[in-house]
Amino acid sequence: MTKTLFTFGYEGLSVGAFVARLKAAGVETVFDVRELPLSRKPGFSKRSLAEVLRRAGIAYAHLPALGCPKPIRVRYRADGDWSAYVRAFAGYLAGQQEAVAELARAANKTSACLVCFEADFNYCHRSMVARAAARAGGPSVTHLTAKAAIPDAPAPLAAVNETAHGLFDAGVMGKRAMRQFDDMCLTPGDPTLETQKTAARRAVAKRPPAPRVLAR
């Protein structure tokens, strides 16, 4: 049976309603992708949530490596710049390939759901994590809401890739990280994907190292 990797945010829900929705979707394992799984909402801190899920027959695992780092969250709360948040988290996620691959393998063996706080999956890092897992060989992604299940339709990542190449040109990003960005951002499922990757990698290989900027 083909698996699906779900995502779900508990914002606005009681823990009972949240778990009932997971059960209705057939979720067997919850992967908590909050960096710090603490909540003021009753039942949603790590130990409480794990116990409630256990009683409902759902396994729980915390994946801190796939949470959004605090400096990125703090900056987003301060400036509200979602594009900057996406660029920053994409950069972080590019360095977590082992954790992403492990998630992809696990999600192929169980009906899994990535859990975070935000109700709107369009503005939560869990969507980026789920897409990265899908690109790493994991199942297709579907986003749960209180009443719906929405197949993933990610926005083009061309802008993120363009920013990464700008960082590479400036000497801020190395060749290895740049290649990871190309793998992550170039459109999955596009028949020209390998051509895109090849062209991007050749461009990276041909560029001379940027001059070092000495601290003053």
KELOFI-380143 format. One record per residue (C-alpha): residue in one letter; x negated, y, z negated. Coordinates in pm, whole numbers, padded with zeros to 5 digits. Layout:
% residues N
  resn    east   north      up
     a       X       Y       Z
...
END
This chain:
% residues 216
  resn    east   north      up
     m   00000   00000   00000
     t  -00134   00341   00097
     k  -00226   00557  -00201
     t  -00154   00926  -00250
     l  -00360   01168  -00456
     f  -00115   01396  -00634
     t  -00177   01728  -00805
     f   00047   01882  -01071
     g   00043   02190  -01296
     y   00224   02187  -01630
     e   00295   02561  -01647
     g   00658   02621  -01751
     l   00724   02258  -01845
     s   00759   02074  -02173
     v   00534   01773  -02213
     g   00840   01549  -02193
     a   00953   01697  -01861
     f   00597   01685  -01731
     v   00552   01316  -01808
     a   00898   01233  -01670
     r   00802   01396  -01339
     l   00480   01194  -01326
     k   00673   00874  -01390
     a   00928   00960  -01121
     a   00643   01008  -00871
     g   00491   00672  -00962
     v   00171   00816  -01108
     e  -00044   00556  -01283
     t  -00349   00763  -01380
     v  -00391   01129  -01470
     f  -00725   01296  -01404
     d  -00746   01614  -01610
     v  -00954   01869  -01417
     r  -00947   02145  -01677
     e  -01302   02222  -01783
     l  -01180   02263  -02142
     p  -00862   02057  -02190
     l  -00711   02274  -02461
     s  -00366   02433  -02456
     r  -00140   02640  -02677
     k   00153   02448  -02531
     p   00244   02156  -02757
     g   00133   01822  -02621
     f  -00108   01945  -02355
     s  -00442   01943  -02536
     k  -00663   01648  -02450
     r  -00592   01408  -02736
     s  -00220   01484  -02755
     l  -00173   01454  -02380
     a  -00371   01130  -02359
     e  -00155   00979  -02634
     v   00175   01090  -02478
     l   00065   00950  -02143
     r  -00049   00624  -02302
     r   00295   00575  -02456
     a   00445   00633  -02111
     g   00215   00373  -01954
     i  -00005   00627  -01774
     a  -00384   00621  -01806
     y  -00577   00943  -01879
     a  -00930   01056  -01796
     h  -01094   01395  -01837
     l  -01324   01505  -01551
     p  -01506   01813  -01685
     a  -01750   01822  -01391
     l  -01455   01904  -01164
     g  -01319   02182  -01383
     c  -01367   02546  -01292
     p  -01666   02694  -01480
     k  -01585   02963  -01736
     p  -01778   03248  -01563
     i  -01566   03202  -01249
     r  -01244   03198  -01450
     v  -01344   03505  -01649
     r  -01428   03703  -01336
     y  -01097   03609  -01176
     r  -00903   03722  -01483
     a  -01088   04051  -01466
     d  -01062   04130  -01093
     g  -00778   03910  -00965
     d  -00975   03848  -00645
     w  -00859   03504  -00531
     s  -01089   03500  -00227
     a  -01390   03558  -00452
     y  -01267   03283  -00684
     v  -01237   03040  -00392
     r  -01587   03123  -00269
     a  -01737   03086  -00614
     f  -01566   02757  -00692
     a  -01641   02617  -00346
     g  -02007   02690  -00414
     y  -01988   02509  -00747
     l  -01794   02216  -00602
     a  -02053   02170  -00327
     g  -02296   02071  -00601
     q  -02061   01809  -00750
     q  -02063   01557  -00467
     e  -02123   01258  -00694
     a  -01824   01346  -00914
     v  -01608   01405  -00606
     a  -01709   01071  -00456
     e  -01633   00895  -00784
     l  -01288   01057  -00791
     a  -01223   00949  -00432
     r  -01312   00590  -00514
     a  -01093   00588  -00824
     a  -00799   00746  -00640
     n  -00809   00467  -00382
     k  -00749   00212  -00659
     t  -00464   00377  -00851
     s  -00179   00621  -00797
     a  -00363   00925  -00932
     c  -00272   01282  -01017
     l  -00502   01577  -01079
     v  -00366   01788  -01362
     c  -00428   02151  -01450
     f  -00219   02442  -01585
     e  -00104   02657  -01292
     a   00235   02574  -01145
     d   00141   02711  -00801
     f  -00106   02471  -00644
     n  -00201   02738  -00391
     y  -00371   02929  -00671
     c  -00538   02650  -00863
     h  -00877   02490  -00815
     r  -00720   02143  -00838
     s  -00613   02175  -00474
     m  -00974   02230  -00370
     v  -01086   01931  -00576
     a  -00816   01709  -00425
     r  -00907   01814  -00071
     a  -01275   01748  -00138
     a  -01186   01399  -00264
     a  -00976   01336   00047
     r  -01267   01440   00268
     a  -01490   01204   00071
     g  -01272   00910   00168
     g  -00995   00941  -00088
     p  -00619   00934  -00025
     s  -00414   01207   00137
     v  -00300   01484  -00097
     t   00052   01571  -00214
     h   00136   01847  -00461
     l   00405   01785  -00721
     t   00632   02056  -00855
     a   00914   02017  -01106
     k   01152   01916  -00828
     a   00953   01855  -00511
     a   00659   01669  -00358
     i   00476   01881  -00099
     p   00223   01728   00142
     d  -00097   01930   00148
     a  -00152   02179   00428
     p  -00475   02363   00339
     a  -00551   02707   00473
     p  -00849   02719   00711
     l  -01180   02731   00529
     a  -01357   02917   00808
     a  -01386   03231   00597
     v  -01549   03039   00313
     n  -01791   02875   00556
     e  -01874   03212   00708
     t  -01952   03354   00363
     a  -02175   03055   00289
     h  -02373   03116   00607
     g  -02411   03478   00499
     l  -02560   03362   00170
     f  -02790   03128   00360
     d  -02903   03411   00588
     a  -02978   03623   00282
     g  -03195   03351   00132
     v  -02956   03292  -00158
     m  -02851   02944  -00046
     g  -03080   02660   00063
     k  -03043   02433   00367
     r  -02910   02139   00168
     a  -02632   02342   00008
     m  -02550   02498   00344
     r  -02506   02158   00502
     q  -02277   02056   00216
     f  -02068   02366   00287
     d  -02045   02271   00654
     d  -01926   01922   00557
     m  -01671   02067   00316
     c  -01534   02354   00525
     l  -01522   02233   00884
     t  -01173   02120   00971
     p  -01100   01754   00880
     g  -00912   01562   01147
     d  -01022   01793   01426
     p  -01157   01585   01719
     t  -01435   01840   01758
     l  -01546   01803   01395
     e  -01873   01626   01469
     t  -01952   01882   01739
     q  -01887   02162   01487
     k  -02112   01995   01230
     t  -02389   01934   01481
     a  -02385   02295   01599
     a  -02382   02429   01244
     r  -02670   02205   01137
     r  -02879   02300   01437
     a  -02820   02666   01358
     v  -02931   02609   00999
     a  -03240   02412   01107
     k  -03352   02682   01351
     r  -03328   02975   01114
     p  -03657   03088   00963
     p  -03678   03116   00585
     a  -03554   03450   00455
     p  -03818   03671   00294
     r  -03832   03645  -00082
     v  -03713   03945  -00276
     l  -03953   04012  -00558
     a  -03816   04124  -00893
     r  -03914   04476  -00993
END
